[in-house]
Amino acid sequence: MAKRAPVSVLIDLNAHYSSLMAGRNSNIKSVVTLIAIGSICWLAAGVVAIAAGAQSKIIWTCVLGAVLGAIGIRYSIRRSRRTGI
């Protein structure tokens, strides 16, 4: 069996998420749009589940997915205001 060379990983402990994203021209509108599309998909899946007579746990999964999406939108907007992303 062939010997493998050891793999080394460089970890920069001083790098923060906001500093990594600052150089990438991140756009908060695209993040909010993506989360909103996901929330709308969860709502559509919930409507289909209700119409199909699915089990309650499936309906609650769709409801919670949409609620978490709304929380994600609010969180993303607040974070962008605080850190300037």
N, CA, C and O atoms as a GROMACS GRO file, in nm:
protein
  340
    1MET      N    1   0.083  -0.117   0.000
    1MET     CA    2   0.000   0.000   0.000
    1MET      C    3   0.088   0.124   0.000
    1MET      O    4   0.186   0.131   0.074
    2ALA      N    5   0.053   0.221  -0.082
    2ALA     CA    6   0.133   0.342  -0.095
    2ALA      C    7   0.112   0.433   0.024
    2ALA      O    8   0.002   0.444   0.078
    3LYS      N    9   0.219   0.498   0.065
    3LYS     CA   10   0.209   0.593   0.176
    3LYS      C   11   0.158   0.726   0.124
    3LYS      O   12   0.194   0.770   0.015
    4ARG      N   13   0.075   0.787   0.202
    4ARG     CA   14   0.019   0.916   0.166
    4ARG      C   15   0.098   1.027   0.233
    4ARG      O   16   0.146   1.012   0.346
    5ALA      N   17   0.111   1.137   0.163
    5ALA     CA   18   0.177   1.253   0.220
    5ALA      C   19   0.082   1.319   0.320
    5ALA      O   20  -0.038   1.323   0.296
    6PRO      N   21   0.134   1.371   0.429
    6PRO     CA   22   0.046   1.438   0.526
    6PRO      C   23  -0.013   1.565   0.466
    6PRO      O   24   0.051   1.635   0.387
    7VAL      N   25  -0.134   1.592   0.505
    7VAL     CA   26  -0.204   1.709   0.456
    7VAL      C   27  -0.201   1.816   0.565
    7VAL      O   28  -0.238   1.789   0.679
    8SER      N   29  -0.158   1.934   0.528
    8SER     CA   30  -0.157   2.044   0.626
    8SER      C   31  -0.261   2.147   0.585
    8SER      O   32  -0.281   2.174   0.467
    9VAL      N   33  -0.325   2.202   0.684
    9VAL     CA   34  -0.429   2.301   0.661
    9VAL      C   35  -0.389   2.428   0.734
    9VAL      O   36  -0.356   2.426   0.852
   10LEU      N   37  -0.392   2.539   0.661
   10LEU     CA   38  -0.359   2.668   0.720
   10LEU      C   39  -0.488   2.732   0.770
   10LEU      O   40  -0.581   2.756   0.692
   11ILE      N   41  -0.492   2.761   0.898
   11ILE     CA   42  -0.610   2.823   0.957
   11ILE      C   43  -0.571   2.960   1.008
   11ILE      O   44  -0.481   2.973   1.091
   12ASP      N   45  -0.638   3.061   0.959
   12ASP     CA   46  -0.614   3.197   1.003
   12ASP      C   47  -0.713   3.228   1.114
   12ASP      O   48  -0.832   3.248   1.088
   13LEU      N   49  -0.665   3.232   1.236
   13LEU     CA   50  -0.754   3.252   1.350
   13LEU      C   51  -0.801   3.397   1.361
   13LEU      O   52  -0.896   3.425   1.435
   14ASN      N   53  -0.738   3.488   1.289
   14ASN     CA   54  -0.776   3.628   1.298
   14ASN      C   55  -0.878   3.668   1.192
   14ASN      O   56  -0.926   3.781   1.194
   15ALA      N   57  -0.911   3.578   1.100
   15ALA     CA   58  -1.007   3.610   0.994
   15ALA      C   59  -1.149   3.601   1.049
   15ALA      O   60  -1.184   3.502   1.114
   16HIS      N   61  -1.227   3.701   1.024
   16HIS     CA   62  -1.366   3.702   1.067
   16HIS      C   63  -1.456   3.694   0.945
   16HIS      O   64  -1.414   3.725   0.833
   17TYR      N   65  -1.578   3.652   0.967
   17TYR     CA   66  -1.672   3.636   0.856
   17TYR      C   67  -1.694   3.767   0.782
   17TYR      O   68  -1.696   3.770   0.659
   18SER      N   69  -1.709   3.875   0.857
   18SER     CA   70  -1.736   4.003   0.791
   18SER      C   71  -1.618   4.051   0.708
   18SER      O   72  -1.638   4.110   0.602
   19SER      N   73  -1.496   4.025   0.755
   19SER     CA   74  -1.380   4.067   0.676
   19SER      C   75  -1.362   3.981   0.553
   19SER      O   76  -1.312   4.028   0.451
   20LEU      N   77  -1.403   3.855   0.559
   20LEU     CA   78  -1.395   3.769   0.442
   20LEU      C   79  -1.497   3.810   0.337
   20LEU      O   80  -1.469   3.802   0.217
   21MET      N   81  -1.614   3.854   0.381
   21MET     CA   82  -1.718   3.891   0.287
   21MET      C   83  -1.702   4.033   0.234
   21MET      O   84  -1.761   4.067   0.132
   22ALA      N   85  -1.625   4.115   0.300
   22ALA     CA   86  -1.613   4.254   0.260
   22ALA      C   87  -1.548   4.269   0.124
   22ALA      O   88  -1.582   4.362   0.050
   23GLY      N   89  -1.456   4.182   0.089
   23GLY     CA   90  -1.386   4.194  -0.037
   23GLY      C   91  -1.458   4.131  -0.154
   23GLY      O   92  -1.406   4.134  -0.265
   24ARG      N   93  -1.571   4.075  -0.135
   24ARG     CA   94  -1.639   3.999  -0.240
   24ARG      C   95  -1.758   4.071  -0.302
   24ARG      O   96  -1.830   4.011  -0.380
   25ASN      N   97  -1.779   4.194  -0.271
   25ASN     CA   98  -1.894   4.269  -0.323
   25ASN      C   99  -2.025   4.196  -0.298
   25ASN      O  100  -2.109   4.184  -0.387
   26SER      N  101  -2.041   4.147  -0.176
   26SER     CA  102  -2.165   4.076  -0.144
   26SER      C  103  -2.282   4.173  -0.149
   26SER      O  104  -2.270   4.290  -0.116
   27ASN      N  105  -2.393   4.122  -0.190
   27ASN     CA  106  -2.511   4.206  -0.207
   27ASN      C  107  -2.623   4.150  -0.122
   27ASN      O  108  -2.668   4.038  -0.143
   28ILE      N  109  -2.666   4.228  -0.024
   28ILE     CA  110  -2.769   4.182   0.068
   28ILE      C  111  -2.901   4.155  -0.003
   28ILE      O  112  -2.979   4.071   0.041
   29LYS      N  113  -2.925   4.226  -0.112
   29LYS     CA  114  -3.050   4.203  -0.184
   29LYS      C  115  -3.057   4.063  -0.241
   29LYS      O  116  -3.164   4.001  -0.242
   30SER      N  117  -2.944   4.010  -0.289
   30SER     CA  118  -2.945   3.875  -0.344
   30SER      C  119  -2.966   3.771  -0.234
   30SER      O  120  -3.030   3.668  -0.257
   31VAL      N  121  -2.913   3.799  -0.115
   31VAL     CA  122  -2.932   3.706  -0.002
   31VAL      C  123  -3.078   3.705   0.041
   31VAL      O  124  -3.136   3.599   0.062
   32VAL      N  125  -3.136   3.823   0.054
   32VAL     CA  126  -3.276   3.833   0.095
   32VAL      C  127  -3.367   3.771  -0.012
   32VAL      O  128  -3.466   3.705   0.022
   33THR      N  129  -3.334   3.791  -0.139
   33THR     CA  130  -3.412   3.732  -0.247
   33THR      C  131  -3.407   3.580  -0.241
   33THR      O  132  -3.509   3.513  -0.257
   34LEU      N  133  -3.290   3.526  -0.217
   34LEU     CA  134  -3.275   3.380  -0.209
   34LEU      C  135  -3.355   3.323  -0.092
   34LEU      O  136  -3.422   3.220  -0.107
   35ILE      N  137  -3.347   3.387   0.023
   35ILE     CA  138  -3.422   3.339   0.139
   35ILE      C  139  -3.573   3.353   0.115
   35ILE      O  140  -3.650   3.266   0.155
   36ALA      N  141  -3.613   3.461   0.051
   36ALA     CA  142  -3.756   3.482   0.022
   36ALA      C  143  -3.808   3.375  -0.074
   36ALA      O  144  -3.919   3.324  -0.057
   37ILE      N  145  -3.729   3.340  -0.174
   37ILE     CA  146  -3.770   3.234  -0.267
   37ILE      C  147  -3.786   3.101  -0.192
   37ILE      O  148  -3.881   3.026  -0.217
   38GLY      N  149  -3.695   3.072  -0.102
   38GLY     CA  150  -3.706   2.950  -0.022
   38GLY      C  151  -3.830   2.950   0.066
   38GLY      O  152  -3.898   2.848   0.078
   39SER      N  153  -3.860   3.064   0.126
   39SER     CA  154  -3.981   3.074   0.210
   39SER      C  155  -4.108   3.057   0.128
   39SER      O  156  -4.203   2.992   0.172
   40ILE      N  157  -4.110   3.115   0.008
   40ILE     CA  158  -4.226   3.099  -0.079
   40ILE      C  159  -4.243   2.953  -0.121
   40ILE      O  160  -4.355   2.903  -0.130
   41CYS      N  161  -4.131   2.886  -0.145
   41CYS     CA  162  -4.139   2.743  -0.179
   41CYS      C  163  -4.195   2.662  -0.063
   41CYS      O  164  -4.274   2.570  -0.085
   42TRP      N  165  -4.156   2.695   0.061
   42TRP     CA  166  -4.211   2.625   0.176
   42TRP      C  167  -4.361   2.651   0.190
   42TRP      O  168  -4.438   2.560   0.221
   43LEU      N  169  -4.402   2.775   0.165
   43LEU     CA  170  -4.545   2.805   0.171
   43LEU      C  171  -4.623   2.731   0.063
   43LEU      O  172  -4.732   2.680   0.089
   44ALA      N  173  -4.568   2.724  -0.058
   44ALA     CA  174  -4.634   2.651  -0.167
   44ALA      C  175  -4.642   2.502  -0.134
   44ALA      O  176  -4.744   2.438  -0.159
   45ALA      N  177  -4.536   2.448  -0.078
   45ALA     CA  178  -4.538   2.307  -0.039
   45ALA      C  179  -4.642   2.283   0.071
   45ALA      O  180  -4.706   2.178   0.074
   46GLY      N  181  -4.657   2.380   0.162
   46GLY     CA  182  -4.759   2.368   0.266
   46GLY      C  183  -4.900   2.370   0.211
   46GLY      O  184  -4.986   2.294   0.256
   47VAL      N  185  -4.924   2.455   0.114
   47VAL     CA  186  -5.057   2.460   0.051
   47VAL      C  187  -5.086   2.329  -0.021
   47VAL      O  188  -5.197   2.276  -0.012
   48VAL      N  189  -4.987   2.277  -0.092
   48VAL     CA  190  -5.004   2.148  -0.162
   48VAL      C  191  -5.028   2.037  -0.060
   48VAL      O  192  -5.110   1.949  -0.084
   49ALA      N  193  -4.956   2.040   0.051
   49ALA     CA  194  -4.972   1.937   0.154
   49ALA      C  195  -5.111   1.943   0.216
   49ALA      O  196  -5.172   1.839   0.243
   50ILE      N  197  -5.160   2.063   0.240
   50ILE     CA  198  -5.295   2.077   0.295
   50ILE      C  199  -5.398   2.027   0.195
   50ILE      O  200  -5.493   1.957   0.232
   51ALA      N  201  -5.381   2.063   0.068
   51ALA     CA  202  -5.476   2.020  -0.034
   51ALA      C  203  -5.473   1.869  -0.054
   51ALA      O  204  -5.575   1.809  -0.086
   52ALA      N  205  -5.356   1.808  -0.036
   52ALA     CA  206  -5.344   1.664  -0.056
   52ALA      C  207  -5.383   1.585   0.068
   52ALA      O  208  -5.390   1.462   0.064
   53GLY      N  209  -5.407   1.654   0.178
   53GLY     CA  210  -5.445   1.584   0.301
   53GLY      C  211  -5.328   1.513   0.366
   53GLY      O  212  -5.342   1.401   0.416
   54ALA      N  213  -5.212   1.577   0.367
   54ALA     CA  214  -5.092   1.517   0.423
   54ALA      C  215  -5.100   1.512   0.575
   54ALA      O  216  -5.190   1.570   0.637
   55GLN      N  217  -5.006   1.441   0.633
   55GLN     CA  218  -5.000   1.431   0.779
   55GLN      C  219  -4.965   1.567   0.838
   55GLN      O  220  -4.907   1.652   0.771
   56SER      N  221  -5.001   1.585   0.963
   56SER     CA  222  -4.980   1.716   1.026
   56SER      C  223  -4.832   1.749   1.041
   56SER      O  224  -4.795   1.866   1.037
   57LYS      N  225  -4.746   1.647   1.058
   57LYS     CA  226  -4.604   1.678   1.074
   57LYS      C  227  -4.544   1.735   0.945
   57LYS      O  228  -4.450   1.814   0.951
   58ILE      N  229  -4.596   1.696   0.830
   58ILE     CA  230  -4.549   1.751   0.704
   58ILE      C  231  -4.594   1.896   0.690
   58ILE      O  232  -4.518   1.981   0.644
   59ILE      N  233  -4.717   1.923   0.729
   59ILE     CA  234  -4.770   2.060   0.724
   59ILE      C  235  -4.692   2.150   0.819
   59ILE      O  236  -4.657   2.263   0.783
   60TRP      N  237  -4.664   2.102   0.940
   60TRP     CA  238  -4.589   2.182   1.036
   60TRP      C  239  -4.445   2.203   0.990
   60TRP      O  240  -4.385   2.308   1.018
   61THR      N  241  -4.389   2.107   0.919
   61THR     CA  242  -4.254   2.125   0.863
   61THR      C  243  -4.254   2.240   0.764
   61THR      O  244  -4.162   2.321   0.763
   62CYS      N  245  -4.355   2.246   0.680
   62CYS     CA  246  -4.365   2.356   0.583
   62CYS      C  247  -4.386   2.490   0.652
   62CYS      O  248  -4.327   2.590   0.612
   63VAL      N  249  -4.469   2.492   0.754
   63VAL     CA  250  -4.493   2.616   0.828
   63VAL      C  251  -4.365   2.664   0.895
   63VAL      O  252  -4.331   2.782   0.887
   64LEU      N  253  -4.294   2.574   0.960
   64LEU     CA  254  -4.170   2.612   1.028
   64LEU      C  255  -4.062   2.652   0.928
   64LEU      O  256  -3.982   2.741   0.958
   65GLY      N  257  -4.058   2.590   0.812
   65GLY     CA  258  -3.963   2.632   0.709
   65GLY      C  259  -3.988   2.774   0.665
   65GLY      O  260  -3.894   2.851   0.647
   66ALA      N  261  -4.114   2.811   0.647
   66ALA     CA  262  -4.148   2.948   0.608
   66ALA      C  263  -4.117   3.047   0.720
   66ALA      O  264  -4.068   3.157   0.695
   67VAL      N  265  -4.145   3.009   0.844
   67VAL     CA  266  -4.117   3.096   0.958
   67VAL      C  267  -3.967   3.117   0.974
   67VAL      O  268  -3.922   3.229   0.996
   68LEU      N  269  -3.889   3.010   0.962
   68LEU     CA  270  -3.744   3.024   0.972
   68LEU      C  271  -3.689   3.108   0.857
   68LEU      O  272  -3.589   3.178   0.875
   69GLY      N  273  -3.751   3.100   0.742
   69GLY     CA  274  -3.711   3.186   0.631
   69GLY      C  275  -3.734   3.333   0.663
   69GLY      O  276  -3.650   3.417   0.633
   70ALA      N  277  -3.848   3.363   0.724
   70ALA     CA  278  -3.877   3.502   0.764
   70ALA      C  279  -3.777   3.550   0.868
   70ALA      O  280  -3.733   3.665   0.864
   71ILE      N  281  -3.743   3.464   0.961
   71ILE     CA  282  -3.642   3.499   1.062
   71ILE      C  283  -3.507   3.521   0.994
   71ILE      O  284  -3.432   3.611   1.031
   72GLY      N  285  -3.475   3.438   0.895
   72GLY     CA  286  -3.349   3.454   0.822
   72GLY      C  287  -3.341   3.584   0.746
   72GLY      O  288  -3.234   3.645   0.739
   73ILE      N  289  -3.452   3.628   0.690
   73ILE     CA  290  -3.454   3.757   0.620
   73ILE      C  291  -3.427   3.870   0.720
   73ILE      O  292  -3.346   3.959   0.694
   74ARG      N  293  -3.496   3.865   0.832
   74ARG     CA  294  -3.477   3.969   0.933
   74ARG      C  295  -3.334   3.969   0.986
   74ARG      O  296  -3.274   4.076   1.005
   75TYR      N  297  -3.280   3.851   1.011
   75TYR     CA  298  -3.143   3.839   1.061
   75TYR      C  299  -3.042   3.893   0.960
   75TYR      O  300  -2.949   3.965   0.997
   76SER      N  301  -3.060   3.859   0.833
   76SER     CA  302  -2.967   3.904   0.729
   76SER      C  303  -2.967   4.055   0.716
   76SER      O  304  -2.861   4.116   0.700
   77ILE      N  305  -3.084   4.116   0.721
   77ILE     CA  306  -3.092   4.262   0.710
   77ILE      C  307  -3.028   4.327   0.831
   77ILE      O  308  -2.954   4.425   0.816
   78ARG      N  309  -3.053   4.276   0.952
   78ARG     CA  310  -2.993   4.332   1.072
   78ARG      C  311  -2.842   4.319   1.070
   78ARG      O  312  -2.770   4.412   1.108
   79ARG      N  313  -2.793   4.203   1.026
   79ARG     CA  314  -2.648   4.182   1.023
   79ARG      C  315  -2.582   4.274   0.921
   79ARG      O  316  -2.472   4.324   0.946
   80SER      N  317  -2.646   4.296   0.808
   80SER     CA  318  -2.587   4.384   0.707
   80SER      C  319  -2.581   4.528   0.757
   80SER      O  320  -2.487   4.601   0.725
   81ARG      N  321  -2.680   4.568   0.835
   81ARG     CA  322  -2.677   4.705   0.891
   81ARG      C  323  -2.568   4.721   0.996
   81ARG      O  324  -2.505   4.826   1.005
   82ARG      N  325  -2.546   4.616   1.076
   82ARG     CA  326  -2.448   4.624   1.183
   82ARG      C  327  -2.304   4.617   1.133
   82ARG      O  328  -2.218   4.693   1.177
   83THR      N  329  -2.279   4.524   1.041
   83THR     CA  330  -2.141   4.501   0.999
   83THR      C  331  -2.105   4.567   0.868
   83THR      O  332  -1.988   4.574   0.832
   84GLY      N  333  -2.204   4.615   0.796
   84GLY     CA  334  -2.176   4.680   0.671
   84GLY      C  335  -2.144   4.585   0.558
   84GLY      O  336  -2.072   4.621   0.465
   85ILE      N  337  -2.197   4.464   0.565
   85ILE     CA  338  -2.171   4.365   0.460
   85ILE      C  339  -2.236   4.412   0.332
   85ILE      O  340  -2.228   4.343   0.230
   0.00000   0.00000   0.00000
